[in-house]
Each structure stands twice: as structure tokens, then as C-alpha cells.
Amino acid sequence: MITATNVKKYFGGIAAVKDVTVTIRNREVFGLIGTNGAGKSTFLRMASGVLKPDDGTILVDERPVYENPVVKADIFYISDDQYFLPNATPVDMAGFYSDYYVSFDRVRFEDMIRSFQLKPDRKINTFSKGMKKQLSVLLGVCANTKYLFCDETFDGLDPVMRQAVKSIFAGELAEREFTPVIASHNLRELEDVCDCVGILHQGGVLMQKDLEEMKLNIHNIQCVFQNTQDEQAAFGLLDIVKAEKRGTLNIITVRGAEQEIMNRIQSFSPVFAEILPLTLEEIFISETEVVGYDIKKLIF
């Protein structure tokens, strides 16, 4: 488990990360969401032991990570601006990482790069951005570390490759102790892979939520009532986060258990009522608007 408590990091007079408190549980896919400049990369560098926090603590399995090689050996960090040795090939990089990560699986790596149709002896500096991203993920997975930090890893991957990477992560989670932390500015690309998501805004964590809990506790409903009196009475029984009306059609976002919400609406014999699926983006828009933020201005 990774626990960050009141973490701060400054560069000159600029607060890159300020007062971040977050918990990342083992064997869950954690999504760190935020616009460029929100502090995602800085936080991951501190969590991987590359940078030292100016204040607060980051513990990995209850141990400090900074200047702790034993803890760092459990972490593979894929930065947004990936670094490869000059003129290196994929095989060269596998050799480089296997010197540090004792559990690096060279045989599996060579099988996987063939599956991804990456040439093992081709110079990496001739690869496209997407090919470099694929290679970084394969190196990280084959290092067999407990934690894999991915900074904008899906950026540059086509839809097929994104799905392939997500499938690999699912397989790792099923087979071993594995906790991926994925930083991104895009809610949509993380919706079907993350168990828990935190929004980082202006260097601080705006909120951290379990997706399953969120999806079970907030719903989008379309409904038409027979008259205004029934409509007002029904709304008085609901915990409405957001309401919109188009003619006689009400579109409302409501907190609570699905069946209980529908029972209360149905008790007024509405002309029409149905629950619509909420996307992750819609959920977070609703959640952040409640605490005074417009997520549409924060997240692309």
C-alpha cells in the first residue's frame, strides 16, 4: 500500500504539489487524474523515490521510498518523457533493466515484443511515439515489480493497443501482487480500467473515490410526471445533485440506491421514468460541482 500524507513539493517559489493526502491500496488500479501542470508527474516522481518531498511523508508498504533501494526495487516508473539508452534496441533495454530488477523475465519480454510486432534489434530512436509507449509498458510489466507507475502511458496508443495494454494489466492483477498507478488528463481512457480515481488540481487532491461505490450511489434519471404537483412532491423525496428540464422531460442526477430512488418515483405513477448509465466523466462532474468546482474546466 502507498500512503501519502500532507505531501508538498516546491520548485523555487512554485508549489508543484501542495498538501496531497492519498491512499493507494494493493492490487487495485489507481487513476490519478489532472490537467497538465496539476502535479501528477511530480507526485509520481516522489512516490517512486526520484524526488524528495519538501514536507509530508510518502510510504510504500510502510517504508520511506526516498534513498531506499530496497523499496525502489518494487517500483517501475514509466515517465511521460521516456528515457532509453542512446542507440539502444529493445533487447538492450531488457538487459539494462534485468541488471537492476532481479525478477525481470527476459523470455517473456521477447515473446511479448514479438506479439506487439516490435523488432527486438531495431534502434528505439527510430520508433514512433506509440511504439515507444508500448515498449515502456512491456519493460515495466516484465520487470515483475509490485508497483507500476504510468505517467500518460496511454497517450499516443491507438485504441487496439490501449485495449491490449489494459488486458495485460488485468492478467497481471489476476496472477500476482500488482498495483498499477496510472496518471492521465483523460477520464475516458481510464473509465474501464481503474478501481479508484483521484483528481489532482493545482497541486492538491480534490477528491479520491472508489468507482464502484460512486456508480452505485449516483444515478442519472429521465422522468415525466403527470402534473407539477407530483413532480415537486417526488423531487422532495430525492437527494438531487443536478436537475434539468426539457419541456415536460426531467433529467436529474440523484444520490442513493437505485431501487429506492425508482420506488419513490414510481409511487407517483409517472408517465415515464428510466435510469441512464453514467460515464465516469459525468460522475465526476456531478461530484466536483457539489464541492464548488467545475470539472469541465479541469479535465479534458
BELURJO-V152332 format. One record per backbone hydrogen bond with DSSP energy under -0.5 kcal/mol. CO is the residue of the C=O (numbers start at 0). NH is the residue of the N-H. E is the energy in kcal/mol with one decimal. If there is no record, write none. Layout:
# BELURJO-V152332
co->{CO/CO}
nh->{NH/NH}
e->{E/E}
This chain:
# BELURJO-V152332
co->{0/0/1/2/3/4/6/7/7/8/8/9/10/13/13/16/18/19/21/22/23/24/27/28/28/28/29/29/30/30/31/32/34/37/38/39/40/41/42/43/44/44/45/48/54/56/57/58/58/59/62/64/67/67/68/70/71/73/75/75/76/77/79/84/87/88/89/90/91/92/93/94/95/95/96/96/99/100/103/104/105/106/107/108/109/110/111/112/113/118/119/121/122/123/127/128/129/130/131/132/133/134/135/136/137/138/139/140/141/145/146/147/147/148/148/149/149/151/153/157/158/159/160/161/162/163/164/165/166/167/168/169/170/171/175/178/179/179/180/180/181/182/183/184/184/186/186/187/189/189/194/194/195/196/197/197/198/198/198/200/202/203/203/206/208/209/210/211/212/213/213/216/218/219/220/221/222/223/223/226/227/228/229/230/231/232/233/234/237/238/241/243/245/248/249/249/250/251/251/252/252/253/254/256/257/258/259/260/261/262/264/265/271/273/275/278/279/280/281/282/283/284/285/286/287/288/292/293/294/294}
nh->{60/61/23/58/21/56/19/53/54/15/16/11/13/10/15/8/20/6/3/24/1/27/29/30/194/195/31/181/32/197/183/199/37/202/42/43/44/45/46/47/49/50/48/66/7/4/64/2/60/62/59/67/70/71/72/73/74/146/77/148/78/150/81/87/123/92/93/94/95/96/97/98/98/99/99/100/101/103/105/108/109/110/111/112/113/114/115/117/116/121/90/89/125/126/131/132/133/134/135/136/137/138/139/140/141/142/144/143/104/178/75/149/180/77/150/151/182/154/156/161/162/163/164/165/166/167/168/169/170/171/172/173/174/175/177/147/29/181/149/182/31/151/33/186/299/189/190/190/192/193/210/211/30/208/32/199/200/205/206/203/17/200/205/198/196/213/214/215/216/216/217/255/253/275/251/273/249/270/271/230/231/232/233/234/235/236/236/237/239/254/252/250/248/245/222/251/243/220/253/240/241/218/238/260/261/262/263/264/265/266/267/268/223/221/219/282/283/284/285/286/287/288/289/290/292/291/294/296/297/298}
e->{-3.4/-0.5/-3.0/-2.6/-1.8/-1.8/-2.3/-2.4/-1.3/-1.6/-1.9/-0.5/-1.8/-2.8/-1.0/-3.1/-0.5/-2.5/-2.9/-0.6/-2.4/-0.9/-0.7/-0.5/-2.7/-1.8/-0.5/-3.0/-0.7/-2.9/-2.6/-3.8/-2.0/-1.7/-2.3/-2.4/-2.3/-1.9/-2.7/-1.8/-2.3/-1.4/-1.1/-0.6/-2.2/-2.8/-0.9/-2.4/-0.6/-0.9/-3.1/-1.6/-0.5/-2.4/-1.6/-2.0/-2.0/-2.9/-0.6/-2.9/-0.8/-2.4/-1.0/-2.1/-3.0/-2.2/-2.1/-2.0/-2.2/-2.6/-2.1/-0.9/-0.6/-0.5/-0.9/-3.3/-0.9/-2.0/-1.0/-2.1/-2.3/-1.8/-2.7/-2.5/-1.2/-1.8/-2.1/-3.3/-1.1/-1.2/-1.9/-0.6/-1.6/-2.2/-2.2/-2.0/-2.3/-2.5/-2.4/-2.2/-2.4/-2.5/-2.4/-2.8/-2.4/-1.0/-0.7/-1.4/-2.4/-2.6/-2.1/-0.5/-2.8/-3.3/-0.5/-0.8/-3.3/-0.8/-1.9/-2.6/-2.0/-2.0/-2.5/-2.3/-2.1/-2.0/-2.3/-2.2/-2.2/-2.4/-2.5/-1.6/-1.4/-2.2/-0.9/-1.8/-2.2/-0.5/-3.2/-0.6/-2.9/-2.7/-1.7/-0.6/-1.1/-1.1/-0.8/-0.6/-1.6/-2.1/-2.3/-0.6/-2.9/-2.6/-3.2/-0.6/-0.5/-3.1/-0.9/-1.8/-3.0/-3.4/-0.7/-2.5/-2.5/-2.3/-2.9/-1.8/-1.0/-0.6/-0.8/-2.1/-2.8/-3.2/-2.7/-2.3/-3.0/-1.7/-1.7/-1.9/-2.7/-2.3/-2.7/-2.4/-1.5/-0.5/-1.5/-1.2/-1.3/-2.7/-2.9/-3.3/-2.0/-3.0/-2.2/-0.5/-1.8/-3.1/-0.5/-3.2/-1.4/-2.5/-0.6/-2.4/-2.4/-2.4/-1.9/-2.0/-3.1/-1.4/-1.7/-2.2/-2.7/-2.5/-1.0/-2.3/-2.5/-2.3/-2.1/-2.6/-2.8/-2.0/-1.3/-0.8/-2.9/-1.3/-0.8/-2.1/-1.2/-3.0}
